[in-house]
Amino acid sequence: MNQRTLLITLTGPDRPGVTSRLFSVLSNFPVVVADVEQVVIRGRLTLGVLVSYAGEAPTGTGGTLGALWTAVERTAEDLGLQVELSTGSDPKERRRRGRLHVTVLGAPLQPAAMAGIAGRIAAAGANIDRIERLSNYPVTCIELAVSGADPDTLRAELAVEAHTQQVDVAVQRTGLHRRAKRLIVMDVDSTLIQGEVIELLAAHAGCLEEVARVTEEAMRGELDFAESLRRRVALLEGLSEEVFEKVREEVVLTPGARTLVRTLKRLDYRFAIVSGGFTQLTDALVKDLGIDYSAANTLEVSGGLLTGRVIGEIVDRPGKARALERFALEAGIPISQTVAIGDGANDLDMIAKAGLGIAFNAKPVVRRAADAAVNVPYLDSILYLLGIPRAEVEDADAEDGVTVAER
């Protein structure tokens, strides 16, 4: 028997009971619900219901298709809504290949940016199936469900547009694997915390300018990290170990760091930090934030003074990738379900190794290599790349009694 469809669209001021009233009317006719979608923006409702039926027109207690339409129209009028009706055939929506999530972050997000991104998607022969807002402050984040595009091609096209429009854009495949990320491995200096710990130590040693210069060379990938670390640490020789307590008090978390860790821990993620910095400082972060795994260098201390050397194997670029693999093994989590976040050249190997590599306020070489780049100064923006809306985070915080100051 021929299957027909009827699409009913209600728009207007939202109010309680709209959905219930519409479905109560439809229950009087021999129709089957094929699809439903509803959105409310600033108190204005758009509700679409697709129903299917066999034969030329549904009949029931109200009579023919015309009777159904009349009943829906009267209900809409009673609710103060507008209604549109369209008929068709084949209630099954054809699934297009290449289904992706495109996440857009802007502070602010300008219409021109959305126009440029939508234009690139259309030019790639893809379709925007759904749009949802994940956050409206401190950054605006919009997520688009896109179909019909090759992810690598679209990612390259949108990267160009993102640079032009000064927004962040991430392209990820849709599917269960996106929700399966279960281990976050994060760099520390200039990622989890603001600034570089070794520069804080150098300020106390009176050699900040020289240390900062070497640090910058290493972060740009112009100098081998291990060699740069040895050169910088050597400048700290003779510094009292009492400096560690002073620097711990000077360390400032990146905005949103606590929210990011707290939220992902609620979702049973494992969280790790891996740092070219020093255990004398990272151990305090582990305790403060409840981090599961950590790896960092250790400064040698003798007679209460820094010797200007590090103990053991240096945690460098390949060392960070090895740490990610070790943490994943300990947690029983496949590498494909890991996320690596960093900002410098020594993070490149772990970013390449992880299932999702994110460049956070990173150097150009890292942004080019990562799967996604976030250039807003809020670490919890990474939650949006994982499909977690801000409203759900705030609701969970409210339930747990988390104050604004603790975020």
C-alpha positions in Angstrom: 0.0 0.0 0.0 1.3 3.5 -0.9 2.8 5.3 2.1 2.2 9.1 2.3 3.6 11.7 4.7 2.2 14.8 6.3 4.5 17.5 7.7 2.9 19.7 10.3 4.9 22.8 11.4 3.7 25.0 14.3 5.4 28.4 15.1 4.8 31.1 17.6 5.1 32.0 21.3 6.0 28.9 23.4 3.8 27.8 26.2 3.3 24.6 28.2 1.2 21.9 26.6 1.7 22.7 22.9 3.3 19.3 22.1 0.7 17.4 24.2 -2.2 19.2 22.5 -0.9 18.5 19.0 -0.3 14.8 19.6 -3.7 14.4 21.3 -5.3 15.7 18.1 -3.2 13.4 15.9 -4.2 10.4 18.1 -7.7 10.6 16.6 -6.4 9.7 13.2 -4.7 6.5 11.8 -1.3 8.1 11.4 2.2 7.0 12.6 4.8 9.4 14.0 7.9 9.3 11.6 9.9 12.3 13.0 9.6 15.1 15.5 11.8 18.2 16.0 11.3 21.1 18.3 13.3 24.2 19.1 12.7 27.3 21.2 14.7 30.5 20.7 14.0 33.4 23.0 10.6 32.0 23.9 9.5 31.4 20.2 8.7 27.8 19.3 9.1 25.9 16.1 7.6 22.4 16.3 7.7 20.1 13.3 5.9 16.7 13.3 6.2 14.3 10.3 3.5 11.6 10.3 2.9 8.8 7.7 -0.2 7.0 6.7 -1.3 4.4 4.2 -3.6 5.2 1.2 -4.7 8.5 -0.1 -5.8 10.2 3.1 -6.0 9.3 6.8 -9.5 8.8 8.2 -10.6 8.5 11.8 -13.0 10.1 14.2 -12.4 13.4 12.4 -12.9 12.0 8.9 -10.5 12.7 5.9 -7.2 14.4 5.5 -9.1 17.7 5.4 -10.7 16.9 8.8 -7.2 16.3 10.2 -6.0 19.6 8.9 -9.0 21.4 10.3 -8.5 19.9 13.7 -4.8 20.9 13.7 -5.6 24.4 12.5 -8.2 24.9 15.2 -5.7 23.7 17.8 -3.1 26.1 16.6 -5.5 29.0 16.6 -6.5 28.1 20.2 -2.8 28.2 21.2 -2.1 31.4 19.3 0.3 29.7 16.9 0.7 29.6 13.1 0.6 26.3 11.3 1.8 25.0 7.9 1.0 21.7 6.3 2.8 19.9 3.4 2.2 16.4 2.0 4.5 14.0 0.3 5.6 10.4 0.0 8.3 8.1 1.5 8.5 8.8 5.2 12.0 7.4 5.4 14.7 10.1 5.3 17.6 9.1 3.1 20.8 9.1 5.1 23.5 11.0 3.3 27.1 9.8 3.5 29.8 11.7 5.2 27.9 12.7 8.4 30.0 15.2 10.4 29.8 17.6 13.4 31.1 21.1 12.7 31.7 23.1 15.8 32.1 26.9 15.6 33.3 29.1 18.4 33.5 32.9 18.4 33.9 35.7 20.9 31.8 37.3 19.5 30.4 35.2 16.7 29.5 37.5 13.8 26.9 36.8 11.1 29.6 37.0 8.4 31.5 34.1 10.1 28.4 31.9 9.9 27.7 33.0 6.3 31.3 32.1 5.3 31.2 28.7 7.0 27.7 27.9 5.6 28.9 28.9 2.2 32.0 26.7 2.3 29.8 23.8 3.4 27.4 24.3 0.5 30.3 24.7 -1.9 31.6 21.3 -0.8 28.3 19.8 -1.9 27.3 19.1 1.7 24.1 19.9 3.6 23.5 21.3 7.0 20.9 19.0 8.6 20.7 20.6 12.1 22.0 23.5 14.0 22.2 23.8 17.8 23.7 26.3 20.2 26.0 24.8 22.9 27.0 28.0 24.6 26.3 31.7 24.6 29.0 32.9 27.0 31.8 33.6 27.6 32.1 32.4 24.0 29.3 31.5 21.6 29.4 28.0 20.3 27.2 26.6 17.5 27.2 23.0 16.4 26.1 22.0 12.9 25.2 18.5 11.9 26.5 18.2 8.3 26.1 15.4 5.8 27.5 14.7 2.3 31.1 15.9 2.9 34.5 14.4 3.0 35.9 15.3 6.5 39.5 16.0 5.4 38.4 18.2 2.5 35.8 20.1 4.5 38.3 20.5 7.4 40.8 22.1 5.1 38.2 24.4 3.5 36.8 25.5 6.9 40.3 26.1 8.3 40.8 28.8 5.7 37.4 30.4 6.4 38.0 30.2 10.2 41.3 32.1 9.8 39.6 34.7 7.6 36.7 35.2 10.0 38.8 34.9 13.2 36.7 32.1 14.7 37.5 28.5 15.7 36.1 25.6 13.7 36.4 21.9 14.4 35.2 19.1 12.1 34.6 15.6 13.5 33.0 12.5 12.3 29.5 11.8 13.7 29.0 8.5 15.5 29.5 6.6 18.7 33.3 7.1 18.7 32.8 10.8 19.3 31.1 10.1 22.6 33.6 7.3 23.5 36.5 9.6 24.3 37.5 8.6 27.8 41.0 9.8 28.5 42.1 13.4 28.3 45.9 14.1 28.3 46.9 17.7 28.7 50.0 19.8 28.6 50.5 22.0 31.7 52.4 25.2 31.0 50.4 27.7 29.0 47.6 25.1 28.7 46.3 23.9 32.1 48.0 26.9 33.7 48.9 30.4 32.5 52.5 30.9 31.7 55.6 28.8 32.0 56.7 27.4 35.4 60.3 27.6 34.5 60.0 31.3 33.9 58.4 31.7 37.3 61.4 29.9 38.8 63.8 32.0 36.6 62.2 35.2 37.9 63.3 34.3 41.4 66.8 33.3 40.1 67.2 36.6 38.2 67.6 35.1 34.8 64.0 35.4 33.4 64.9 37.1 30.1 67.4 34.5 29.1 65.2 31.6 30.1 62.2 33.1 28.3 64.2 33.4 25.1 65.2 29.8 25.1 61.6 28.7 26.0 60.2 30.6 23.0 62.8 29.0 20.7 61.8 25.5 21.9 58.0 26.2 21.7 58.4 27.3 18.1 60.3 24.0 17.3 63.5 25.8 16.5 65.4 24.1 19.3 65.5 20.6 20.6 63.4 20.5 23.8 65.7 18.3 25.8 68.7 20.6 25.1 66.6 23.7 25.8 65.5 22.3 29.1 69.1 21.5 30.2 70.2 25.0 29.2 67.4 26.6 31.1 67.6 24.4 34.2 71.4 25.1 34.4 70.5 28.7 35.0 68.6 27.8 38.1 71.7 26.4 39.9 72.0 27.5 43.5 68.3 28.5 43.9 66.8 27.5 47.3 64.2 24.7 47.2 62.0 27.1 49.2 61.2 28.7 45.9 58.9 25.8 45.0 56.4 26.9 47.7 56.5 30.5 46.4 56.0 29.4 42.8 53.1 27.1 43.7 51.3 30.2 45.1 52.0 32.1 41.9 50.6 29.5 39.5 47.4 30.6 38.0 45.0 28.1 36.4 43.7 28.9 32.9 40.1 30.1 33.1 37.7 27.1 32.8 40.3 24.6 33.9 38.5 23.5 37.0 35.2 23.3 35.1 36.8 21.1 32.4 38.3 18.7 34.8 35.3 18.5 37.1 32.8 18.0 34.3 34.8 15.2 32.6 35.4 13.5 35.9 31.6 13.5 36.4 31.3 11.7 33.1 33.9 9.1 34.3 36.7 10.3 32.0 40.3 9.8 33.1 42.4 12.9 33.2 46.1 13.1 32.9 48.7 15.9 32.7 52.1 15.5 31.0 54.6 18.3 31.3 58.0 19.4 30.3 57.9 21.2 33.6 58.6 19.8 37.1 57.0 17.4 39.5 57.7 19.8 42.3 54.9 21.9 40.9 52.7 19.4 39.0 52.2 17.2 42.0 50.3 20.0 43.7 48.0 20.3 40.6 47.4 16.6 40.7 46.2 16.8 44.3 44.3 20.0 43.8 42.3 19.0 40.8 42.0 15.2 41.4 44.0 14.3 38.3 44.4 10.6 37.7 47.8 10.4 36.0 50.8 12.7 35.6 54.3 12.8 34.1 56.9 15.5 34.4 60.6 16.2 34.9 62.1 16.4 38.4 64.6 19.0 39.4 67.6 17.7 41.3 68.0 19.2 44.8 71.1 18.8 47.0 71.6 20.4 50.4 68.4 22.4 50.0 69.6 24.0 46.7 68.8 23.3 43.0 71.8 21.7 41.3 70.9 23.0 37.8 70.2 19.4 36.6 67.1 17.2 36.2 66.8 13.6 37.5 66.0 10.7 35.2 64.6 10.5 31.7 63.5 13.9 30.3 59.8 14.3 29.4 60.2 15.7 25.9 58.2 15.6 22.7 58.4 11.8 22.2 58.2 11.3 26.0 54.8 13.0 26.0 53.5 10.6 23.4 54.9 7.6 25.3 53.1 8.9 28.5 49.8 9.1 26.6 50.2 5.5 25.5 51.2 4.4 29.1 48.2 6.2 30.6 45.8 4.7 28.1 47.2 1.2 28.8 46.8 1.8 32.6 43.3 3.0 32.2 42.3 0.2 29.8 41.3 2.8 27.1 42.1 2.4 23.4 44.3 5.2 21.9 41.4 6.0 19.5 39.4 7.1 22.6 42.0 9.6 23.9 42.2 13.4 23.5 45.5 15.3 23.7 45.6 19.0 24.3 48.7 21.2 24.0 50.1 24.4 22.7 53.8 23.9 21.8 56.0 21.9 19.4 56.8 19.4 22.1 53.1 18.4 22.2 53.0 17.5 18.5 53.7 13.8 18.9 51.0 13.2 21.5 48.5 15.3 19.5 49.2 13.2 16.5 49.0 10.0 18.5 45.6 10.7 20.2 42.2 10.0 18.7 41.5 13.7 18.8 44.3 16.3 19.0 43.5 19.8 20.1 45.7 22.9 19.8 44.9 25.3 22.6 46.0 28.9 22.0 48.9 27.2 20.2 51.8 28.1 18.0 51.0 28.0 14.2 52.9 24.7 13.7 50.7 23.0 16.3 47.4 24.5 14.9 48.3 23.1 11.5 48.9 19.6 12.8 46.0 19.3 15.2 42.5 18.0 14.4 41.0 21.1 16.0 42.2 24.4 17.3 40.8 26.5 20.2 42.0 30.1 20.3 39.7 31.5 22.9 41.2 31.8 26.4 38.7 29.4 28.1 39.8 25.9 28.7 36.3 24.6 29.3 35.5 25.5 25.6 37.0 22.1 24.9 33.8 20.6 26.3 31.9 21.8 23.3 34.1 19.9 21.0 33.0 16.8 22.8 29.3 17.8 22.3 28.7 18.9 26.0 26.5 22.0 26.2 27.2 24.7 28.8 23.7 24.5 30.2 24.2 20.9 31.2 27.5 21.8 32.9 25.9 24.6 34.9 23.0 22.4 35.9 25.4 19.7 37.2 27.3 22.4 39.1 24.2 23.8 40.6 23.1 20.3 41.8 26.5 19.8 43.4 26.5 23.2 45.0 29.5 24.5 43.0 29.9 28.3 43.2 30.9 30.6 40.4 34.2 31.2 42.2 35.0 27.5 42.0 34.6 27.4 38.2 
